[in-house]
């Protein structure tokens, strides 16, 4: 419907402009001089071709606008995902390599050579947090008189 209204507006504008510059009168006189060329049929074919090309051009333009809008949305989504990825990589802390740990008390030797509690070392080098409890085996071994 929008296509038809645009074509009608363009046609009305063309008729008004043609009337203003007396195009039709000039064309009529010229076609009478060259009657053997059958200009009236060529003119009709030209108008039909112009309308067809106008419809095609408008549809192609509308399709390109839609594709461009989709491309912009995809670019915005991509930028948002990049920002999320950067935020996620900033939050990641990874413990790598060998950790010297005491086989008896489970303290870890830090880079300065001092021994730290396992929980403290991991908390300082990552975003992990600890909550303490007692496993069933240790509860039986150390607190059997309370159970």
C-alpha positions in Angstrom: 0.0 0.0 0.0 2.8 2.4 0.9 4.5 1.6 -2.5 1.4 2.5 -4.4 0.9 5.8 -2.5 4.5 6.8 -3.2 4.1 6.0 -6.9 0.8 8.0 -7.0 2.4 10.9 -5.3 5.4 10.8 -7.8 2.9 10.5 -10.7 0.9 13.5 -9.5 4.1 15.5 -9.0 5.2 14.5 -12.5 1.9 15.6 -14.0 2.0 19.0 -12.2 5.6 19.5 -13.2 4.8 18.5 -16.8 1.9 20.8 -16.9 4.0 23.7 -15.5 6.6 23.3 -18.2 4.0 22.4 -20.8 5.7 19.1 -21.5 2.6 17.4 -22.8 1.8 20.1 -25.3 5.4 20.0 -26.6 5.3 16.2 -26.7 1.9 16.2 -28.5 3.2 18.5 -31.2 6.4 16.6 -31.6 4.4 13.3 -31.9 2.1 14.7 -34.6 5.2 15.7 -36.6 6.6 12.1 -36.3 3.4 10.2 -36.5 4.9 7.4 -38.5 7.1 6.5 -35.5 4.1 5.5 -33.4 5.4 7.6 -30.5 2.2 7.2 -28.5 2.9 3.4 -28.0 6.5 4.1 -27.1 5.4 6.7 -24.6 2.9 4.3 -23.0 5.6 1.6 -22.8 8.0 4.1 -21.3 5.5 5.1 -18.6 4.8 1.4 -17.7 8.5 0.7 -17.6 9.1 3.7 -15.4 6.4 2.6 -12.9 7.8 -0.9 -12.8 11.3 0.3 -12.2 10.0 2.7 -9.5 8.3 -0.2 -7.7 11.4 -2.4 -8.0 13.7 0.4 -6.9 11.5 1.3 -3.9 11.3 -2.4 -2.8 15.1 -2.8 -3.1 15.7 0.4 -1.2 13.3 -0.8 1.6 15.1 -4.1 1.7 18.5 -2.4 2.0 17.2 -0.2 4.8 16.0 -3.4 6.7 19.3 -5.1 6.1 21.2 -2.1 7.3 19.1 -1.9 10.4 19.7 -5.6 11.1 23.4 -5.0 10.6 23.4 -2.2 13.1 21.6 -4.3 15.7 24.1 -7.1 15.2 27.0 -4.7 15.6 25.5 -3.4 18.9 25.0 -6.9 20.1 28.6 -7.7 19.2 29.9 -4.7 21.1 27.8 -5.7 24.2 29.1 -9.2 24.1 32.7 -7.9 23.8 32.1 -5.7 26.9 30.7 -8.7 28.8 33.6 -10.8 27.7 36.1 -8.2 28.9 34.3 -8.0 32.2 34.3 -11.7 32.6 38.1 -12.0 31.8 38.8 -9.3 34.4 37.0 -11.4 37.1 39.0 -14.5 36.3 42.0 -15.3 38.5 43.7 -18.6 37.8 46.2 -20.4 40.1 48.9 -21.9 37.9 52.0 -24.0 38.4 53.1 -26.0 41.4 52.1 -25.0 44.9 54.5 -26.2 47.6 52.2 -27.5 50.4 53.1 -29.1 53.7 52.0 -32.7 53.7 51.1 -32.5 57.4 49.5 -29.2 58.2 48.5 -28.3 54.6 50.1 -24.8 54.7 51.3 -23.4 51.4 54.7 -21.7 50.9 54.2 -18.3 49.2 56.5 -16.5 46.8 58.4 -14.8 49.7 59.1 -18.2 51.3 56.6 -17.9 54.2 54.1 -20.6 55.0 50.4 -19.6 54.9 47.2 -21.3 55.7 45.7 -22.9 52.6 42.5 -20.8 52.9 44.4 -17.5 53.2 46.6 -18.3 50.2 43.8 -19.3 47.9 41.7 -16.3 49.0 44.6 -13.9 48.2 45.2 -15.4 44.8 41.7 -15.9 43.6 38.1 -14.8 44.3 37.3 -18.1 46.1 35.8 -17.8 49.6 35.7 -20.6 52.2 33.1 -21.8 54.6 34.3 -24.3 57.1 32.7 -27.5 58.2 33.6 -31.0 59.4 33.4 -34.0 57.1 31.8 -37.2 58.5 35.2 -39.0 58.7 36.9 -36.3 60.7 33.8 -35.9 62.9 34.0 -39.6 63.9 37.8 -39.5 64.4 38.0 -36.2 66.4 34.5 -35.8 68.0 33.3 -39.3 68.5 32.6 -38.7 72.2 30.1 -35.9 71.3 28.2 -37.9 68.7 
